[in-house]
Amino acid sequence: MELDIVIAFFILGAVAKLFRSNIQFPQELYQTLTLFLMIAIGLKGGIALSSHSSADLIPQSIAVIVFGLALPLLAFPVLFYIGNLNRADSASIAAHYGSVSVGTYAVAVALLESQGIEYEPYFPLFVVLLEMPAIAVGIALANGNKGKLDLRKLTHEVFCNQGMVLMVGALIIGYWGGERTASITPLFMDLFHGALALFLLEMGMVAASRLTQLKELGSFIIAFGIAMPILGGILGGLLGVALDLSTGGTILLSVLGASASYIAVPAAMRVAVPEANASLSITSSLGITFPFNVLVGIPCYVLITQWMTT
Amino acid sequence: MNKSHYYFGLVVGVLIMAMGAALSTLGTAGWSLAAVGLLIFAVSILNHHKFSFALRTARVE
């Protein structure tokens, strides 16, 4: 399989950082690109939903939510009993791995489109559905913090974080607007791959800057940060096959199962489990799992899924 | 270094290497996965020995 052009930008960013290049990537541009990708993905899903909505979506959505609840429950015992991490850290990292990464999803979509592999166009709905359950499970697992929990603030973080608002909002606008969205599609659809390349350039630099922290984390977190996405990817692939999704859809569910959140969950965990080490979870999701998924994982999930579906 | 961390790294490394080798029959991405498995295996062993050495040195001192 050929290296996708957008992934080359991720490698460029990582190499530039490792060679201490003085590239200045404005934080505002990174924020803008994040918003752009979320709106583009939501909008695309909404437009697709307006012409493809079917009753099959209900059982599929329920299955996806159950999947989102199961992933942190699988990760937690490994972190708590084998990793010997404290309860707060185990619950927080489990929540990160149960949720999804929009960036990883966007890379997978770009890969499928470049290879002409068809997928269910309503997939952004599943991205949104997979964001929340892991946060709830993570908080339940942290348990000991019950008394200190500010439910109002937490609910606000879970439902009003930028990812949720923008993706759900764009999904609704796309669904409601249908073909009328044609006037804005040149920005959000035609420029998608270019914006993703810029986003990945910055992500490459961020991931490389986290490499120095890996030494402090030790071999357990490195092994976990790679084993967990593989397990999630295989389970996602099996669920895709069970739900009778297309090959592309099964690949995307596999990628969603494999990805770890680094935008929505850290914000929610900061409120719900403040004693958890945020650096530990963000370094493992951004410094280990994201690069692994982008460079090695996604092509492997494609192979596994193609093997499972043929 | 915790022994469970060491064994976890070894087992995960071996499993990923085996998986990568199996996937390599389907495409070249499998070799990358096998290399990642080897890396985890090596990091676990190096980490363990570094820690054991440090512990021995501390005891002697």
Interface residues (C-beta under 8 A of the other chain):
Chain A: M1 V78 I82 G83 N84 G218 S219 F220 I222 A223 F224 I226 A227 I230 F292 L295 V296 P299 C300 V302 L303 I304 Q306 W307
Chain B: M1 N2 S4 H5 Y6 F8 G9 V12 G13 L15 I16 M19 G20 L23 L26 G27 T28 A29 G30 S32 L33 V36 I40 V43 S44 N47 H48
